Amino acid sequence: MPSGGEGEPFFMLVFEDVSKRYDDVRALDGVDLAPRPDRTTVLIGPSGCGKSTLLRMAVGLIRPDAGRITFDGEEIGAGNIRSIRRRIGYVIQEGGLFPHCTARKNVTLLAERLGWDRERIEERLKLLCALTHFPVDGLGRYPAQLSGGQSQRVSLMRALMLDPDLLLLDEPFGALDPMIRHNLQEELRGIFERLEKTVMMVTHDLEEAAYFADRIVLMREGRIVQKGALDDLKRRPAERFVREFIESQRGLGSQPGGGGS
């Protein structure tokens, strides 16, 4: 997998022949993947196919049994994972906010621990509230006092607080009702376009993947089956499973997008 060189883009995150097993379950099977710089790569596939495992490996929560994962050209390991995590924004399923902390504290906690001064924190917080359309007067509320959409905005602000090089999102809309989900999808795609960050996102919804992705990565049983735009998957399926997966989805074609390969 290329990770730079004359005339080639530099890939911030690279998975090389990565495998992982849990007893008799094959979670990942020889995965090669590099999210494209300043673009959105969306991982999709049935439950248990390994897509969320890849995100957890990127932040060092899971170690591969075989293969290697590099970030900014350096293999991820125990000695560097803390510094690498500061350069990765990670939005986990259902937000994962600390219930005993206010929205403000959830967003600013790591910056405070890193010694940012108050003025710098407040400036960054103000910018993120504007970016995510989160009301400034809601920063003093606790997660239980926030709506689902507000909680996701706070989770996104927390992930963006340190201005990371890479943004990871694991099913960010899974727990939201359809109307809130639709509005947040529109806002988040706009944020991706404005920030021009490298993004890797997990979803189970092909329509959502097509809406966000510059490249879709379809997985099954721990391996990558096919990569490309939705049109590639529809017109040139790599195997029967690709066609069956697409046919099992509902409402395709109602959303713009689909991305390039």
Sequence and secondary structure as in RCSB ss.txt:
>XXXX:A:sequence
MPSGGEGEPFFMLVFEDVSKRYDDVRALDGVDLAPRPDRTTVLIGPSGCGKSTLLRMAVGLIRPDAGRITFDGEE
IGAGNIRSIRRRIGYVIQEGGLFPHCTARKNVTLLAERLGWDRERIEERLKLLCALTHFPVDGLGRYPAQLSGGQ
SQRVSLMRALMLDPDLLLLDEPFGALDPMIRHNLQEELRGIFERLEKTVMMVTHDLEEAAYFADRIVLMREGRIV
QKGALDDLKRRPAERFVREFIESQRGLGSQPGGGGS
>XXXX:A:secstr
     TTS   SEEEEEEEEEETTEEEEEEEEE   TTSEEEEE STTSSHHHHHHHHTTSS  SEEEEEETTEE
  TTTHHHHHTTEEEE TT    TTS HHHHHHHHHHHTT  HHHHHHHHHHHHHHHT  GGGTTS GGGS HHH
HHHHHHHHHHTT  SEEEEESTTTTS HHHHHHHHHHHHHHHHHHT EEEEE S HHHHHHH SEEEEEETTEEE
EEE HHHHHHS SSHHHHHHHHH SSTTSSS     
